[in-house]
Amino acid sequence: MARYVKLSAINTLRLPQDDGHDLEAALNTAIEHLDRALTDVLPDQPDLIALPEAFDRYPSHDGAAKRAYYELRRDRVRDHLMKVARDNSVNIAYNYGPIYPDGTKRNQTVFISRTGGIDGFYNKNHLVDTENTVNNMLFGKDAPIIKTDFGKVAGIICFDLNYDELREKYMKNHPELLVFCSQYHGGDFVQSYWAYSCRSWFLGAVFQNECALVNPLGTKIAHSTNYFPYFTATANLDYAVVHLDYNWGKLDAARRKYGSGVKVYDPGNVGAVLITSECDEFSAMDIIREFDIMLLDDYFAKSMAHRHAPGMIEP
């Protein structure tokens, strides 16, 4: 059955210059600016708002002021966002640097539920080395799939985007939505490849850069602009990715039988299409089963098995 999810991303707070002399006032100002930024997307009634990496820090702070600010902040912005989530019935992906009891830190995206709780968190697996050597952060070791009230999500943070190790974990575990909170954009082609290779929707919230929503075939379907540093768009999480080989006639039969109830999206050039259920009567996987349509990953597995069968590889 169709599962439409409204997704929002915001890319800037426009915090004022701060000299670090009154950090309590600076923190309160950051929260005020955050609340103001959220009003750009809350009227859209999104299911999830994604915020960029280190969204509430002051670039003007020097090293000492930055450390003191983080010590003062602790979980206060997170706790404020938990109340915002509850008051507005919205999920929020918030990135910050929690301080653990042993004094070490993590670069963490926490997934706040629309009831004001925490569904889970992701700790950045691939830190920039200075995050560890200067900021006393430890590398994350897990790549959890986090269950929210709208679907299965997974986190990516900034420098992570450069590493196949993390991407390949998600390829195996199939999150429906990748949430990228970052100071670094990474390039359209890299974001698109993550979406395509993981067969996942990709929501990018990038500080002072373009935020975007990419579908599981790597097509950007919505983005922020130089005029509007935010957007809200809809993704359908009831989907399947299939290859065209063996499936041409089956796809035509499904469309003839169910009409607008099923959608087949073709990005061109990749030999794969996205099937979505656009109704309440059946799911995309129901269509796959009814018409015996081969999924993209099954098609590639079949091709690989054929290659490795006895006698198939040249001597």
N, C-alpha and C positions, 0 to 999 in steps of 0.2 A: 504494500500500500504506500502511496506517495507520502514522503516525510519531508515536508518543506520546512527549512530552518532559516531564519533571518540572522545574518551575520554582519556585525559592524566592526570596523577598525578605525582607530584614531592615530594620527602620527605626530602630534606636537602639543605641548602645553604652553609654549611661549612664556616660560618663567622669566621674571625680571632678573637683573643683575643683583647679586647678593654678596656682601663682603664677609659673611660668616661670623659677624659679631653678635647677632641675636638669632641663634639657630631655632629657638622655639617659634619665633615670629616667622622665620623662613619656612619651617615645616607647616605652620598654619596657612601661609600663603600658597604653598604647593598644593595643599588639600583644597583650598578655595579655587585655584586654577583648574585642578582636576575636576571638581564638581562642575565648573563652567564648561570645560571641554566635553564632559559627558552629556550635557544638555543638547549638544549637536546631534546626537544619535538616539537618545532616550525616547524622543517623540516617535521614532520609527518602531518602537516596541520590539527590539531585537531579542533573539534567544541567547545570543552571546555577543559580548563586546571584548575585543582583543586590544590590549594596550602594549606599546613597544617596550623593549628592554630598557631598564633604568629610567623609566618615564618620569619619575618624580625627583630626580637629582638636579643639582645646580651646576651647570658647566663652569660657572664663575668661581666655584669654591676651589681653593688650593687643597693639597693633599691632607693637611691637618684638619681643615674645616670639613672636608668631605668625610673623613673618618669620624669626626665628632658628630656630624649630621646623621650618619648612618647609625651610630650608637644611640642617639636621641630618638631617631625614627623607629628603630626596631620593627615591631609589627603594627605600628599605629595606623599607617596608611592602609595596610591590608585589612585591619579591623574596621576602618572606616568604610572601605569598599564592601565588606561583608554586609554592613548596614544598608549601603546603597543598593546592593543586589537584592536584599530582602524587601526593601521598600518599593523597588521597581520591578520585582519578579524577573530578574535578568541574571544570566550567568556572566561572569567576568573572568578573563584571563589576565592576571596581574603579575608582572615580573619585578623582582627585587632581590636584595641580598640578605636573607635571614642570617642571624648570628646564632650559632648552636651553643649548647651549654659548655662545650670545651673551648669556646672562643673562636673556632673556625667558622667560616662563612660558606655559603653556596650561592651560585647564581641560579635562581629558582623562578619558574613560572608556576603560580598556584592557581588552580581552577576553582573559583568560588561559585557555589551553586546559587540558584535563584531563591533559595530559602535562607541564604545567609550562612550556609555551612561550607565545608571544603570537600570537594569530590576527590581531589588528589593533587599531586604536584609532580613536576619534572625538574630535576637538577641537571644543569648544563653538563653534558658529557665531555665536551671538547673546549676547554677554556683557552683563551689566549694566555700565554705563559705568565704575563705580568699580573693577571688576575690571581694567580697562585703566589707568585714571588713577592708581589707588592701588597695585595689585598687579603692575603691569607685565606683564599678560597680553595676548597678541595674540589676535584673533578667528580662529577656525578658518575654512577656506575650502572644505573638502571635506565630502561627505556619503556616505562609503563604505558599500557593502554588504559586510559581513564574513562570510566563510565559516567556519563552525564545524563540528565533527563531527556536529552534530544539525540544522543548517539555516543559513539566511541571516539575519543579524541586522543591525540598525542602531541607532545611538545617538542619544539625545536627552538634553539636560542642562538642567534647571531652566528658565531664562528662554527657551530655545529654543521652549518649548511655545506661546509667544505669536505665533510668526511663520509665516505661510503659505509664505514662501520656502523654508524647510527642508522643511516638510510636502509641498509640491508636488514637490520632488526625490524624496522617498520614494514619492510616489504613482506616479511614472514608473518607478521601479526595483524596486518590489515586494519589499521585505524580508518574510520570513515572521514575524519577531518584532522589534518595536520595544522597546528597553530604555531606560527612562527613569530616570536617576539624578539625584536632585534634593533641594534644600532646600525646594522650593516644590511644592505639590500641583497647583494649576491648576484643580481642580474636576472632578467626575465627568464632566460633559457635554463638557468639552474633551478629556479623556483618551479618552472614548468616540468623539468625532468623529475624532481622530487614527487610532484603530484602524479605524473604518468607512471613512474616506476613503482610507486607505492599503491597505485590504483586508488588514490585518496583525493578528496578535496583539500585545498591548501589555502589557508587564510593568513596573509602576511600583514603584520603591524610593524612598520619600520619607522624609527624616529627620524623626523624631518626629511622623509623620503616617501616615495609612492607606496601606499598600502594596496593590496590587491586580493581578489578572490580568483583562484584558478581551479578549473574542473579536473576530474581524474584523467582526462586526456591531454592535459597541459595547456588548455585554452583559457586565457584570462577573460573573465566575464564581467568584472567590475573592478574599479580602482579609484583611489583618491586623485585629486588634481592639484595644480598649483593654486587654484582658487578655493578649493574645499579640501582641507586636510583630513578628511574622513569620508566614509561611505557606508551604506547599508545595502546588502544584496541578499538574494534568496538562493539557497542551494537545496537540491533534492537529494536526500541521503538514501533513498530507495533506488539503488542503481546497480548496474552490472557492466563490466567492460568485456567486450567480446571481439574476436577477430572476424574479418569478413569471410575468410576461407571456410568452406563447408556451411556457411550460415546465410548466404544471400537469399535463397528461397525461403528459409525459415523466418528471417526477419520480415520479408514481404508478407508472408502468411500471417504473422502476428499483427502487423499493421492493418491488414485487410480485415482481420477478425475483430480487433479491438479499437481501431480508429484512433481517436485522440486520447484514449486511455493509456496508450503506450507511446513513448517518444524514442526515436532513434536519432542520436546526434552524431554526425560525421564531421570531424575536424579537417578531413582531407589529408592525404599523403602518408598516413601512418598505418593504414590497413586495419584500423580498429575503430569501433564505434561505442558510444555510451548509450545503454538502454536504461530508461527510467520509467517507473510506473507513475502515471499522472492521475490516478483514481484511487478509490478506497476499496475496490473489489478484489484486487490482486496485487502481488508484489512483483518487482523485477525478476526475482528468482522464481516465482511461479511461472512467468513467461519462459524463463530459461528451461525449466523442467518440462513444461507443456510442449514446447516445440523442439526440445532436445538441441538447444543451442550451445555451442562450445564456448566456454569462457576463454579469454585471452591467455591466462596462465596455463590452462589445460592444453590449449593449442601449442604453446611453446614447449610444454613438457612432452607432449606427443611427438613433436618434431625432434626433440633432443633424444628421446628414447629410440626413435627410428634410426637416428644417426649412430647410436651406440649398439644397435643390434648386431649380432655376429655377422661378419662378412660385409658390413656396410662401409667401413672406413678403408681407404686405400692402403695397401701393404707398405 
